[in-house]
Amino acid sequence: MSEAGNVEGRWDGHLIKVLEVLDGGEAFLGRTSNGGTARFSLGQLADLRRGSVVFVSEDRWEVVPESAWPEIPEVAIIRKILDDGLLIEYGAGIRFVPGEPSVEVAVGNTVQFSEVDGVLRVFDQGPVRYRDEGVGDDSIDEYLVPAGADGPTFASFAGYHEVRQRAVELIETQLKNREQLSAIGARPVKGIIFTGPPGTGKTHLARVIAHESGASFYLISGPSIVSKWVGDSEQAIRRIFRAAAKKDSAIIFFDEIDSIAERRTEESHEASRRLVAQLLTELDGFDQGGSNLIVIAATNRIESVDEALLRPGRFDWEIAFGMPTAEDRLEILQLGAGQMKTEGVLGLEVVAAASDGWSAARLASLWTEAALLAAGDGRTAIVDEDVAQAFERVARRPVREAKGASNGA
């Protein structure tokens, strides 16, 4: 073949990418754009290197810009750096990329590579996968509840005086006065689990504790952390604990923890077993002396939670939220009335006495109904008749007891 000079027009041929230069530069091993490999003789010395692109026809050849090669670089994750190349995670397997990379790489980097040129550039210092949505470091913040000056306070939590007192104790001794506790030599509380029926204020109190203490608050709903991809749920939990441990003080709150930490049995799915094991590892592993971190969980099915999580040293305290007493119910109703525009005497004592067995959430819904009645009548304030009718409406709603709810009372 002869080298092409200034050739005008279009001539038929093939693009070849040089894989290896042979015979001192007079031949090369190349790959065609359709994936085939062949040896090409040039008949003369040429300045070629691995990665050069050559346009070859029947009677001539020409070195062309490398951008002419129609290859789309792939994305992979560096898994191991060897003396003669790299092991990369590509798709669902591991591949070997020979040669020294042209850019500096480290294990875990997400890189762009091609079959011939090897690693071309680093996209991200960490591993990025198509299944990482909700798991990567950048997306961990979706579990972080934004702090605000108007966050919930103890003034918004009515009734449950013993529960409230335990929460105050937690803030004062475990979060605000951690240094004094350490000076005494006592082991701080690692975890607290709230138990009780739905609608009794477990999640709300966790938010109150975070706001009152000024701690960063990570809210994890059980189902939201579960991924269909093997290992992703465990990875998400590891990263959340790692991010929380870097904060001055932090609370990780697992709502519906029974959905991700169900009691392990011989029939348990392997994914469930791994998730429980990861939670145990994180609870046992974080440094209480070096991080001001507390884990709080809530469940209305405490009997379904794996018993290994409930031993001292993991979830040290169990705080039970029973159904509110008559005194609790009156305080909850009075709190709701204080947030509404009302007129006259509302008879809340009668409603409190008649609403035995109602949860805090059910009591709060009474004010929604009362407001709808007042607005529907063209008024801008709630009166006693609205409260009475709202009570009847809420009382007629079907009540479905959650499985295991009675165990939390």
N, C-alpha and C positions, 0 to 999 in steps of 0.2 A: 504494500500500500504506500502511496505517496502522500505527503502532507499537502493539504489544501492551502492555496494562497488567498488572494482577494477574489472570492467567488461570488458572483451576483446571482440572484434568483434562488430557487429552492431545489434542493437535490435530495433524493431518497437515501435513507440510512437509518442508523440506530444510535441512541445515546448509550454509552457504556460508562459505568463507574469503576474506577481502578481499585481493585482490592489489594493487589501486590505487584510491585514492579519487578520484572524479570530480565535476565540477560543484560544487566547493567543499564537498562533503560531502553533497550531495543524491542522489548515485548512486555506484555503485562497480562495478569489474570484479572478479568473484569466481570462485572455483573450487569446484565441487561435490565431494562426497566420492567420487563415481565417476570423477573426473578431468576432467569437462567444464568449460568456461569460458563465462561469459555476463555481460552487462551488466544491472545491477539498478538501477531507479529507486525511490527511497524516497518521493518527494513532499514531503519536508521535510528540514531540516538535521539531520544526525546526527553524533555524535562518534565517528568511525571512524578507523582507521589500518590500515596494512598489517599483516595478521596477525590482525585482529579476526575473531571468529566470529559470524555472524548466522544466526538461525533464521528461515526464510522460508516462509510458507504463501501461499495464494491471495489472502488479503485482509489479512494482517498480517505484521509482522516484529518480531524482538526480538534484541538483543545478548545473547549468552550467554557463560559463561566459556570461555576458550580451551581449557581442558582437555576440553571436550565434543567437540572435533574429533578424529575417529578416525584420525588419521595417526600412524604409527610413524616416528619420526625415523631417518634413515639414518646410517651411519658411513662416513667418507671420510678421505683423507689430503691435507693442504694441499701442493700442488705449486708454486704461484706466487701471489704477492700482487700484484694490479693496482690501478690507481687507482680503477677502477669495479667491482671485485669480486675473486673468487678463482677460480683454476683448481684443481680438486680431482681426485684419483684416486679414482674410484668404480667398483667392480666391475672390469671389464676395460678401462675407458676413462677419458677425461678429460672433465669437465664444467665449465661456467662457472656460478658462483653470483654473481649481481649484488648490488651494494650493499655497504656497509661492515659487517663482522661486529660483532655486539653484544658479543663478548668478544675479548680480545687473542689473536692467533694468530701462529704463525711457520711458516715452511716446514718440512715434515716432521711437524708435529703430526697426531695422529689425533683427529678431531673428530666431533661429532654435528651433523647439519644436517637441515633440512627444505626442501622446495621453496619454501615461502613465506617462512619466517622466516630462512633462511640458516643460518649457524653458530650453534649454541646453547651449546655448551660444548666444552672440550678434555678428551679422555679420557686422552691420553698425549702426552708431549713428543716421542716418536719415532714412526716409522711402525709400525703394528700391522696385520698381514694375517692372513687365515685360514690361509695357507700358511706362517706364520712359525714353526711349532713346531720347536724345536731350533735356531733361528737368531737370535731376538731377543736383545737385551742381557741380559735377565733369565735367559735359558736358556743363556747361554754357560757358566755355572758347572757345567752338566752335564758339560762336558769337563774341568773342574778336579778333579784327584784330591785328596781331602781329606788334609791333612798330619796326621801322627800321630807320637807318640813311639815307636811300635812299628813304624815303617816299615822297609823293607828296607835293609840295610847291606852293606858289602863282606864282612862275615863270612858273609853268606848267598849269596855268589857264589863258587863254588869253581872251581878250574882257570883256564885262559885267562890266564896271567900277563901276557903282553904286552898283551892287550886291557885287562886291569884296570889296568895301568900307564898306558895312554893315558887311561883314564877319570879316574884320579887327577890326571894332568897337566891334564886339562880343568877339573876342579874348582879346582885350585890356581891356575892361570894365567888362566883365562877368567872364572871366577865370583868367587872369593874375592879375587884380587889384580888385579882389572881396572884399578884406579888406577895400579898400578906399570907395567902393560903399556902403558897410555896415555901415561904419563910417558916411556917409552922411545920412543914414537912408532910403535909397532907396531900393525898392524891386527888387532883381535881376530878369532877364528874366528866366523863366522856360523852355519855349519851343519856337521853331522856325519852321515854315513850309515853305518848298520850293515848289513853284507851277510853272507849265509850261509844255510845250510839252516834249515828250521823246527825249533824246539825247542832251539836252541843258546844261548838266554838273552839275545837282543837286547832284548826288551821289559823283562825283569827288570833288566838293567844300566841301562837308561834310568831306571827307577824308583829304583834305588840312587843314581845320580848326583843325581837331584832331592832325595832324602832327605838324603844326605850333605852336599850343598851348602846345604840349606835353601831351595832355589828352589821357587817355585810350579810345579806340574807339570800341563800340559794334555795329556791323552791323546786323540788323534784316530785312531780306526780308519778306514782309508780308506773302506769302504762306508758308515759312519755319517754322513759329511759330505756324501754325494752326495744331492741332492734332485731330484725329478722336475720341480720348478718352475724355470723359466728365471731364472738370476741368483741364486737362493737359496744355492747352494753357494759361489759367489764371495763373497757377502755374509757368510756364516758365517765364512769364512777371514779376511776383513778384520776382522771384529769380534773374533775370537780373538786376532789379532795386536795389535789396539788394546788389548784388555784385558790381555794379557801384558806389553805395553810399559809399563803403569802400575805393575807390580809392582816391588819392590826388585830381585828377580832372578827369572827365569822360564825354563822349558824348555817348548817346544812339541814334542811327540813325535808324529810321523806314523807309525803302524804300517801296514804294507802300503801304502807310498806308491806302489807300482807300480799299484795299483788306481785311483788318482786322478791320477797324473802319468805316464801311459803315453806312450811315445815317439810323437810326432806324425808322421803320414804323410798322404798324400793321401786315404787312406780313413778317417782319424780322424773321429769324430763332432764336430760343432761344439761341443757341450757340453764334451767332453773338452779341446778346444783352449782354450776359455775358462778352464777350471779350471787348466790348466798355466800359462796366461798370468797368472792371478791369483797363483799361487804365486810365479812369477818376480818379479812386481811387489812382493809383500810381502818377499821375500828381498832384493831390491835396495833397498827403500824404508825399512826400519826403521833408526832412528838408533842405530848401535852406540855412539857416544859418550854418548848420552843415555839408553840403556836397557841393562840387564844381561840381555839376552835371547839365548838360543841355541836353534837349531832342530835337533832330532835326528830322523832318519827311519830306518826299518828296512825291508828288503826281502829276499826270497829269490830275486828275479828282477831283479837289477841291470841285466841287458841290456835289460829292458823299460822302464826309467825313462828319461824324456826326457833326452837328453844335455845340453840347455841347463841343467838343474838341477845337473849334476855338475861344471860348470866352477868353478875357484877364484873365490872371492868369493861363492859361494852355499853349496854343500856342499864345504867346504874339505878336510875329512878323510874318508877312507873307512876304516873299521875292519872287517876281515874276521873273521868267526866261522867257522872251519872246524869239522869234526867233532872232538870232543875226543880228545886223545892218550891213551895208556895212563896217563900221569901225571895228566892232567886227570880221566880217568874214576875213578881211585882217589880223588882228592880229592872229587869229586862224590858218590861212594858213601859216603865217610867223613862228609861233611856230612849226608847223609840219615840215616846211622846215629846221629849225634849228636842228632838230633831225635826219635829213637824210644827206647823202652825195650827194651834188648837184654840177652842173657846169653851169656857165653862168647865164644870166638873165632869170627868170622863168615866168615873166608876171603875177605875183600873183594879181596885181591890177585889171587886166581884169577878172580873175576868180572870185575875190571877188564881182565885180560889176554884173557878170552874174549869181551868185549863190543865188539870192534873194529867201528867203524862206527855205534855207538849214539850218539844225541844225548843232551844233558843231560836233556831231558824224558823220554826213554825210560828212562834210568837212574833217574830219580826215580820213575817208575811201578813200578819193582821193589819199592820199599818199601811201596807200597799193596798189592801182591799179597802180600808177606811178612806184613803186618799182618793181612790177611784170613785167611791160613792159620793164624796163631797164634791169632787170636780164634775161628776155627772149631774149633780143637782145645781150646778152653777155657783157653788160657794168656794171661797178661798181659805177656809179653815175647817178642821175636823171637829165635830161635836159628838156628844155621847151617843146619839142615835147611830152615827156612822160606825162607832166602835162596836156597838151591840150587833148591828147587821154584819159587820166584818167578822165578828166572832162566829156567828152562825154559818157564814160562808166557809170559813176555814175549818170549822168543826165538821162540816159535811164532806170535806175532802177525804178520799180513801187514804188510809195510813198503812204502809207496808213496812213491817219491822225488818230491819236488815239482819241477815244471818249473823248470829254471834253477838248482836248488839247488847243483849242483856249481860254479857260477860264483862262489859266495860263499866257497868254501873257501880 
